Amino acid sequence: MQQVKLTTPDGVSEIVVGELLSSRLQMLEQEPILMIDENVLIQHHDLFEPFRSVIIPSGESNKTLQTVEALYRELVGLGADRSTLMVGIGGGLATDLAGFVASTFLRGTPFGFISTTLLGQVDASIGGKNGVNLEGYKNMIGTIRQPSFVWCDLSLLGTLESREYISGIAEVIKYGFIRDIHFLEYLEEHMETLLKQDLSVLEHVVTTSAAIKTEVVQKDEKEANLRKILNFGHTIGHAIERHKGILHGEAVGLGMLLAARLSHLQGLLSASEVDRVEQLVLSAGLPVSMKLDPEEIYQNIRKDKKKSGEDVHFVLLKGMGNTIIRPIPLPELKSIVYDLC
Ligand code: GLY
């Protein structure tokens, strides 16, 4: 079992990586209310059955204020008060929703997460971003509030569909590209065993990813600057993800490759380094090419830009393990997207 501590002005969030962590629920000082993803509940009913719980409906289309309101009502029905510990259980969707509900119900109750997917364990559950979508815009409504604990239970990953697991690897390799060349080398050497879910490799990979994200979040919790580097591959990735049937990590994998090519066009990355990005994405079993309509990708990036200012801020690689953020004005962006797709 490994531990990482995330310290912010509001306190310490304890991230624990290991097996069978769900059994710790019995040892909590107070009786929690669980907010459980419906698929997780179906698969692991016996683990959570003894506790008071509410169900979070699965699927991105349920990540809405309507679901939040329904959960508030259920919590009232269960007699929750300001001191009730809420535990969100599931992947990124469930923990984003549970964290938002816990952060706003009675102006905020204590909360923690049991993260059950690789994507959730290495990214979504860490760093305190909670929220829901609005009118098709991802995470438009939300808070930044840290859970008091995140338990990354590796024993629950075995029931993930292979495609979901691989999607999580995209966020793992992102950390190597943006922040840690040694981790990148480790992933190049151990991808085969990671794909087989070897437990010691998995524990190292989840712990290192959590440690890298923690280091970035501790320096810039509110995303004034440094935290933006975690969005490497996400500008184009989110635009690709709007296509139906593409998983987040699949879109981010391709988004990272296109961002690496853009880094090369901007003179920041050599051709052999772009190849290295492509090889690692490919070795994880993630797509490295897709039939993309450049006009549609450009329009999707423009729509997403509603959330920021005039320019699109691209996270680019300046050599491996290092980043730079470049504002790209919209008129330039169009020809860049046409070049890349
Ligand atoms: N997933 C990006 C972040 O937490 O900032």
Boltz pocket constraint, residues with backbone or C-beta under 6 A from the ligand:
constraints:
  - pocket:
      binder: B
      contacts: [[A, 123], [A, 124], [A, 126], [A, 127], [A, 129], [A, 227], [A, 230], [A, 231]]
      max_distance: 6.0
